[in-house]
Amino acid sequence: MTWTGAPQSARVTSRTGPGLSGPTAYVSPHWLSATRTGHRTLFLYAKTKGELLLLVQNSLDAEALKRGRVDAENIPDTLDAVMAIVRPVVECNRTQVDNGRVYLREMVFGDPAEPHHGEALAITGQTENAVAAVLCRDAQVSEADAAMAARVVSAVTVLAMAASVNVAASVDESVRDIREQIAVLLTR
């Protein structure tokens, strides 16, 4: 099953074999529990808006991370490579700021034993691993230090996206703020 998304909706498709297409569902920005899918209806169950956001956003964040990893591969400058990973995540989260903030709150404070919360935390861990891998390109940086610095990058990124004072910030403003903070971290 794969998710593809646009700022106004997300589409779920399931392929059952080569050339065979399964059900397709559209999740509207109004968070409907049942969605029109042509001749079929797929019911997506979520107890809260936060859980539904996790369901949709996790897939989008995983794709953003994949793009960021690819972008960072051939960037020799450490800060630029880290920001190549961070920027698509910020863009994804800032597509709908209020929903992005709810998603972050659910990720941080939700029950990690719940599957969608656990997946969100796993994606965050994968993002931290990608950042740590970039930091380890420098032979003077140990794996332990890179992992710790990557957790700080993650914390800076989440706080920059979630803080109430940054609600009106554009993607570029958010990325610039995150970059300035990470630059201080990397110069120590």
ChimeraX commands (.cxc) that place a marker at each C-alpha (Angstrom):
marker #1 position 0.00,0.00,0.00 radius 0.5
marker #1 position 1.35,3.44,-0.87 radius 0.5
marker #1 position 0.28,6.95,-0.02 radius 0.5
marker #1 position 0.63,9.89,-2.34 radius 0.5
marker #1 position -0.31,13.32,-1.22 radius 0.5
marker #1 position -1.00,16.87,-2.14 radius 0.5
marker #1 position -1.59,19.79,0.18 radius 0.5
marker #1 position -5.37,19.35,-0.03 radius 0.5
marker #1 position -5.73,15.57,0.07 radius 0.5
marker #1 position -3.95,12.26,0.35 radius 0.5
marker #1 position -4.58,9.27,-1.87 radius 0.5
marker #1 position -4.10,5.66,-0.87 radius 0.5
marker #1 position -3.59,2.99,-3.49 radius 0.5
marker #1 position -3.08,-0.71,-3.05 radius 0.5
marker #1 position -1.66,-2.86,-5.80 radius 0.5
marker #1 position -2.30,-6.58,-5.65 radius 0.5
marker #1 position -0.03,-7.65,-8.51 radius 0.5
marker #1 position 1.66,-6.48,-11.70 radius 0.5
marker #1 position -0.72,-4.13,-13.43 radius 0.5
marker #1 position -3.51,-4.87,-10.98 radius 0.5
marker #1 position -4.84,-1.99,-8.97 radius 0.5
marker #1 position -6.70,-2.41,-5.71 radius 0.5
marker #1 position -8.85,0.11,-3.87 radius 0.5
marker #1 position -8.08,3.79,-3.94 radius 0.5
marker #1 position -9.18,6.12,-1.19 radius 0.5
marker #1 position -9.05,9.87,-0.83 radius 0.5
marker #1 position -8.73,11.44,2.59 radius 0.5
marker #1 position -10.17,14.92,2.45 radius 0.5
marker #1 position -8.82,17.83,4.45 radius 0.5
marker #1 position -12.04,17.59,6.44 radius 0.5
marker #1 position -10.89,14.24,7.89 radius 0.5
marker #1 position -13.84,12.16,6.82 radius 0.5
marker #1 position -13.90,8.62,8.16 radius 0.5
marker #1 position -15.37,7.16,4.99 radius 0.5
marker #1 position -14.16,8.29,1.61 radius 0.5
marker #1 position -15.52,7.96,-1.88 radius 0.5
marker #1 position -13.49,5.58,-4.00 radius 0.5
marker #1 position -15.51,5.03,-7.15 radius 0.5
marker #1 position -17.39,1.78,-6.75 radius 0.5
marker #1 position -15.80,0.97,-3.37 radius 0.5
marker #1 position -15.63,2.78,-0.06 radius 0.5
marker #1 position -12.69,2.41,2.25 radius 0.5
marker #1 position -13.28,3.20,5.91 radius 0.5
marker #1 position -10.31,4.65,7.71 radius 0.5
marker #1 position -10.69,4.40,11.45 radius 0.5
marker #1 position -8.99,6.80,13.77 radius 0.5
marker #1 position -10.08,7.68,17.28 radius 0.5
marker #1 position -8.88,11.27,16.97 radius 0.5
marker #1 position -7.80,13.79,14.38 radius 0.5
marker #1 position -4.30,13.33,15.73 radius 0.5
marker #1 position -4.30,9.62,14.93 radius 0.5
marker #1 position -5.57,10.29,11.43 radius 0.5
marker #1 position -2.87,12.91,10.98 radius 0.5
marker #1 position -0.28,10.36,12.06 radius 0.5
marker #1 position -1.66,7.84,9.58 radius 0.5
marker #1 position -1.35,10.25,6.66 radius 0.5
marker #1 position 1.68,12.29,7.74 radius 0.5
marker #1 position 3.90,9.30,8.55 radius 0.5
marker #1 position 3.87,8.25,4.92 radius 0.5
marker #1 position 4.54,11.79,3.73 radius 0.5
marker #1 position 7.38,12.23,6.23 radius 0.5
marker #1 position 8.97,8.94,5.15 radius 0.5
marker #1 position 8.94,10.19,1.54 radius 0.5
marker #1 position 10.41,13.54,2.63 radius 0.5
marker #1 position 13.19,11.72,4.46 radius 0.5
marker #1 position 13.89,9.60,1.39 radius 0.5
marker #1 position 14.21,12.75,-0.76 radius 0.5
marker #1 position 16.45,14.38,1.84 radius 0.5
marker #1 position 18.78,11.37,2.02 radius 0.5
marker #1 position 19.17,11.33,-1.74 radius 0.5
marker #1 position 19.80,15.08,-1.84 radius 0.5
marker #1 position 22.41,14.87,0.95 radius 0.5
marker #1 position 24.43,12.04,-0.63 radius 0.5
marker #1 position 26.52,14.22,-2.92 radius 0.5
marker #1 position 26.78,17.36,-0.82 radius 0.5
marker #1 position 30.27,17.58,0.68 radius 0.5
marker #1 position 29.59,20.40,3.17 radius 0.5
marker #1 position 28.31,18.94,6.44 radius 0.5
marker #1 position 25.85,21.73,7.28 radius 0.5
marker #1 position 24.47,21.81,3.73 radius 0.5
marker #1 position 24.06,18.02,3.73 radius 0.5
marker #1 position 22.25,18.06,7.09 radius 0.5
marker #1 position 19.95,20.79,5.82 radius 0.5
marker #1 position 19.28,18.76,2.66 radius 0.5
marker #1 position 17.80,16.12,4.98 radius 0.5
marker #1 position 15.95,18.61,7.20 radius 0.5
marker #1 position 14.40,20.86,4.53 radius 0.5
marker #1 position 12.01,18.32,2.93 radius 0.5
marker #1 position 10.80,17.34,6.41 radius 0.5
marker #1 position 10.09,20.99,7.22 radius 0.5
marker #1 position 8.36,21.50,3.85 radius 0.5
marker #1 position 6.19,18.46,4.49 radius 0.5
marker #1 position 5.25,19.59,7.99 radius 0.5
marker #1 position 4.54,23.19,6.96 radius 0.5
marker #1 position 2.16,22.27,4.12 radius 0.5
marker #1 position -0.70,22.76,6.58 radius 0.5
marker #1 position 0.81,24.41,9.65 radius 0.5
marker #1 position -1.97,23.63,12.13 radius 0.5
marker #1 position -2.09,19.98,11.11 radius 0.5
marker #1 position 1.70,19.82,11.19 radius 0.5
marker #1 position 1.73,21.13,14.74 radius 0.5
marker #1 position -0.93,18.62,15.83 radius 0.5
marker #1 position 1.12,15.85,14.20 radius 0.5
marker #1 position 4.23,16.90,16.11 radius 0.5
marker #1 position 2.30,17.06,19.39 radius 0.5
marker #1 position 0.89,13.58,18.76 radius 0.5
marker #1 position 4.35,12.28,17.90 radius 0.5
marker #1 position 6.02,13.73,20.97 radius 0.5
marker #1 position 3.30,13.15,23.57 radius 0.5
marker #1 position 1.36,10.21,22.14 radius 0.5
marker #1 position 1.53,6.62,23.30 radius 0.5
marker #1 position 4.59,5.08,21.59 radius 0.5
marker #1 position 2.95,1.65,21.86 radius 0.5
marker #1 position 0.17,2.80,19.50 radius 0.5
marker #1 position 1.23,1.79,15.96 radius 0.5
marker #1 position 0.96,5.20,14.25 radius 0.5
marker #1 position 2.74,6.96,17.13 radius 0.5
marker #1 position 5.44,4.30,17.09 radius 0.5
marker #1 position 5.86,4.70,13.34 radius 0.5
marker #1 position 6.22,8.48,13.72 radius 0.5
marker #1 position 8.95,7.96,16.30 radius 0.5
marker #1 position 10.63,5.39,14.06 radius 0.5
marker #1 position 10.70,7.89,11.18 radius 0.5
marker #1 position 12.21,10.45,13.53 radius 0.5
marker #1 position 14.84,7.88,14.50 radius 0.5
marker #1 position 15.57,7.20,10.83 radius 0.5
marker #1 position 15.96,10.93,10.26 radius 0.5
marker #1 position 18.38,11.14,13.17 radius 0.5
marker #1 position 20.33,8.18,11.74 radius 0.5
marker #1 position 20.57,9.93,8.37 radius 0.5
marker #1 position 21.86,13.11,10.03 radius 0.5
marker #1 position 24.32,11.09,12.14 radius 0.5
marker #1 position 25.62,9.38,8.99 radius 0.5
marker #1 position 26.34,12.80,7.47 radius 0.5
marker #1 position 28.09,13.94,10.64 radius 0.5
marker #1 position 30.23,10.77,10.65 radius 0.5
marker #1 position 31.71,11.73,7.28 radius 0.5
marker #1 position 34.10,13.78,9.39 radius 0.5
marker #1 position 36.63,11.27,10.75 radius 0.5
marker #1 position 37.01,13.38,13.90 radius 0.5
marker #1 position 33.34,12.82,14.87 radius 0.5
marker #1 position 32.65,9.61,16.76 radius 0.5
marker #1 position 29.47,7.64,16.14 radius 0.5
marker #1 position 28.31,8.43,19.69 radius 0.5
marker #1 position 28.86,12.16,19.24 radius 0.5
marker #1 position 27.17,12.09,15.83 radius 0.5
marker #1 position 24.14,10.30,17.28 radius 0.5
marker #1 position 23.88,12.83,20.12 radius 0.5
marker #1 position 24.24,15.79,17.76 radius 0.5
marker #1 position 21.60,14.27,15.47 radius 0.5
marker #1 position 19.19,14.12,18.42 radius 0.5
marker #1 position 19.86,17.81,19.03 radius 0.5
marker #1 position 19.20,18.54,15.33 radius 0.5
marker #1 position 15.93,16.65,15.66 radius 0.5
marker #1 position 14.93,18.57,18.80 radius 0.5
marker #1 position 15.78,21.91,17.17 radius 0.5
marker #1 position 13.76,20.98,14.08 radius 0.5
marker #1 position 10.69,19.82,16.01 radius 0.5
marker #1 position 10.70,22.86,18.28 radius 0.5
marker #1 position 11.13,25.26,15.35 radius 0.5
marker #1 position 8.13,23.70,13.58 radius 0.5
marker #1 position 5.90,23.33,16.63 radius 0.5
marker #1 position 6.45,26.52,18.62 radius 0.5
marker #1 position 3.53,28.94,18.69 radius 0.5
marker #1 position 5.83,31.89,17.96 radius 0.5
marker #1 position 6.68,30.28,14.60 radius 0.5
marker #1 position 3.12,29.64,13.36 radius 0.5
marker #1 position 3.35,32.35,10.72 radius 0.5
marker #1 position 6.91,31.48,9.66 radius 0.5
marker #1 position 7.38,30.38,6.05 radius 0.5
marker #1 position 9.30,27.26,5.12 radius 0.5
marker #1 position 12.30,29.39,4.20 radius 0.5
marker #1 position 12.16,31.28,7.51 radius 0.5
marker #1 position 11.86,28.02,9.46 radius 0.5
marker #1 position 14.73,26.42,7.56 radius 0.5
marker #1 position 16.90,29.51,8.05 radius 0.5
marker #1 position 16.19,29.47,11.82 radius 0.5
marker #1 position 17.00,25.76,12.05 radius 0.5
marker #1 position 20.16,26.21,9.95 radius 0.5
marker #1 position 21.46,29.01,12.20 radius 0.5
marker #1 position 20.97,26.85,15.30 radius 0.5
marker #1 position 22.56,23.76,13.74 radius 0.5
marker #1 position 25.50,25.86,12.52 radius 0.5
marker #1 position 26.27,26.77,16.15 radius 0.5
marker #1 position 26.09,23.10,17.11 radius 0.5
marker #1 position 28.45,22.03,14.33 radius 0.5
marker #1 position 31.07,24.69,15.05 radius 0.5
marker #1 position 31.75,23.50,18.59 radius 0.5
marker link #1:1,2 radius 0.2
marker link #1:2,3 radius 0.2
marker link #1:3,4 radius 0.2
marker link #1:4,5 radius 0.2
marker link #1:5,6 radius 0.2
marker link #1:6,7 radius 0.2
marker link #1:7,8 radius 0.2
marker link #1:8,9 radius 0.2
marker link #1:9,10 radius 0.2
marker link #1:10,11 radius 0.2
marker link #1:11,12 radius 0.2
marker link #1:12,13 radius 0.2
marker link #1:13,14 radius 0.2
marker link #1:14,15 radius 0.2
marker link #1:15,16 radius 0.2
marker link #1:16,17 radius 0.2
marker link #1:17,18 radius 0.2
marker link #1:18,19 radius 0.2
marker link #1:19,20 radius 0.2
marker link #1:20,21 radius 0.2
marker link #1:21,22 radius 0.2
marker link #1:22,23 radius 0.2
marker link #1:23,24 radius 0.2
marker link #1:24,25 radius 0.2
marker link #1:25,26 radius 0.2
marker link #1:26,27 radius 0.2
marker link #1:27,28 radius 0.2
marker link #1:28,29 radius 0.2
marker link #1:29,30 radius 0.2
marker link #1:30,31 radius 0.2
marker link #1:31,32 radius 0.2
marker link #1:32,33 radius 0.2
marker link #1:33,34 radius 0.2
marker link #1:34,35 radius 0.2
marker link #1:35,36 radius 0.2
marker link #1:36,37 radius 0.2
marker link #1:37,38 radius 0.2
marker link #1:38,39 radius 0.2
marker link #1:39,40 radius 0.2
marker link #1:40,41 radius 0.2
marker link #1:41,42 radius 0.2
marker link #1:42,43 radius 0.2
marker link #1:43,44 radius 0.2
marker link #1:44,45 radius 0.2
marker link #1:45,46 radius 0.2
marker link #1:46,47 radius 0.2
marker link #1:47,48 radius 0.2
marker link #1:48,49 radius 0.2
marker link #1:49,50 radius 0.2
marker link #1:50,51 radius 0.2
marker link #1:51,52 radius 0.2
marker link #1:52,53 radius 0.2
marker link #1:53,54 radius 0.2
marker link #1:54,55 radius 0.2
marker link #1:55,56 radius 0.2
marker link #1:56,57 radius 0.2
marker link #1:57,58 radius 0.2
marker link #1:58,59 radius 0.2
marker link #1:59,60 radius 0.2
marker link #1:60,61 radius 0.2
marker link #1:61,62 radius 0.2
marker link #1:62,63 radius 0.2
marker link #1:63,64 radius 0.2
marker link #1:64,65 radius 0.2
marker link #1:65,66 radius 0.2
marker link #1:66,67 radius 0.2
marker link #1:67,68 radius 0.2
marker link #1:68,69 radius 0.2
marker link #1:69,70 radius 0.2
marker link #1:70,71 radius 0.2
marker link #1:71,72 radius 0.2
marker link #1:72,73 radius 0.2
marker link #1:73,74 radius 0.2
marker link #1:74,75 radius 0.2
marker link #1:75,76 radius 0.2
marker link #1:76,77 radius 0.2
marker link #1:77,78 radius 0.2
marker link #1:78,79 radius 0.2
marker link #1:79,80 radius 0.2
marker link #1:80,81 radius 0.2
marker link #1:81,82 radius 0.2
marker link #1:82,83 radius 0.2
marker link #1:83,84 radius 0.2
marker link #1:84,85 radius 0.2
marker link #1:85,86 radius 0.2
marker link #1:86,87 radius 0.2
marker link #1:87,88 radius 0.2
marker link #1:88,89 radius 0.2
marker link #1:89,90 radius 0.2
marker link #1:90,91 radius 0.2
marker link #1:91,92 radius 0.2
marker link #1:92,93 radius 0.2
marker link #1:93,94 radius 0.2
marker link #1:94,95 radius 0.2
marker link #1:95,96 radius 0.2
marker link #1:96,97 radius 0.2
marker link #1:97,98 radius 0.2
marker link #1:98,99 radius 0.2
marker link #1:99,100 radius 0.2
marker link #1:100,101 radius 0.2
marker link #1:101,102 radius 0.2
marker link #1:102,103 radius 0.2
marker link #1:103,104 radius 0.2
marker link #1:104,105 radius 0.2
marker link #1:105,106 radius 0.2
marker link #1:106,107 radius 0.2
marker link #1:107,108 radius 0.2
marker link #1:108,109 radius 0.2
marker link #1:109,110 radius 0.2
marker link #1:110,111 radius 0.2
marker link #1:111,112 radius 0.2
marker link #1:112,113 radius 0.2
marker link #1:113,114 radius 0.2
marker link #1:114,115 radius 0.2
marker link #1:115,116 radius 0.2
marker link #1:116,117 radius 0.2
marker link #1:117,118 radius 0.2
marker link #1:118,119 radius 0.2
marker link #1:119,120 radius 0.2
marker link #1:120,121 radius 0.2
marker link #1:121,122 radius 0.2
marker link #1:122,123 radius 0.2
marker link #1:123,124 radius 0.2
marker link #1:124,125 radius 0.2
marker link #1:125,126 radius 0.2
marker link #1:126,127 radius 0.2
marker link #1:127,128 radius 0.2
marker link #1:128,129 radius 0.2
marker link #1:129,130 radius 0.2
marker link #1:130,131 radius 0.2
marker link #1:131,132 radius 0.2
marker link #1:132,133 radius 0.2
marker link #1:133,134 radius 0.2
marker link #1:134,135 radius 0.2
marker link #1:135,136 radius 0.2
marker link #1:136,137 radius 0.2
marker link #1:137,138 radius 0.2
marker link #1:138,139 radius 0.2
marker link #1:139,140 radius 0.2
marker link #1:140,141 radius 0.2
marker link #1:141,142 radius 0.2
marker link #1:142,143 radius 0.2
marker link #1:143,144 radius 0.2
marker link #1:144,145 radius 0.2
marker link #1:145,146 radius 0.2
marker link #1:146,147 radius 0.2
marker link #1:147,148 radius 0.2
marker link #1:148,149 radius 0.2
marker link #1:149,150 radius 0.2
marker link #1:150,151 radius 0.2
marker link #1:151,152 radius 0.2
marker link #1:152,153 radius 0.2
marker link #1:153,154 radius 0.2
marker link #1:154,155 radius 0.2
marker link #1:155,156 radius 0.2
marker link #1:156,157 radius 0.2
marker link #1:157,158 radius 0.2
marker link #1:158,159 radius 0.2
marker link #1:159,160 radius 0.2
marker link #1:160,161 radius 0.2
marker link #1:161,162 radius 0.2
marker link #1:162,163 radius 0.2
marker link #1:163,164 radius 0.2
marker link #1:164,165 radius 0.2
marker link #1:165,166 radius 0.2
marker link #1:166,167 radius 0.2
marker link #1:167,168 radius 0.2
marker link #1:168,169 radius 0.2
marker link #1:169,170 radius 0.2
marker link #1:170,171 radius 0.2
marker link #1:171,172 radius 0.2
marker link #1:172,173 radius 0.2
marker link #1:173,174 radius 0.2
marker link #1:174,175 radius 0.2
marker link #1:175,176 radius 0.2
marker link #1:176,177 radius 0.2
marker link #1:177,178 radius 0.2
marker link #1:178,179 radius 0.2
marker link #1:179,180 radius 0.2
marker link #1:180,181 radius 0.2
marker link #1:181,182 radius 0.2
marker link #1:182,183 radius 0.2
marker link #1:183,184 radius 0.2
marker link #1:184,185 radius 0.2
marker link #1:185,186 radius 0.2
marker link #1:186,187 radius 0.2
marker link #1:187,188 radius 0.2
view
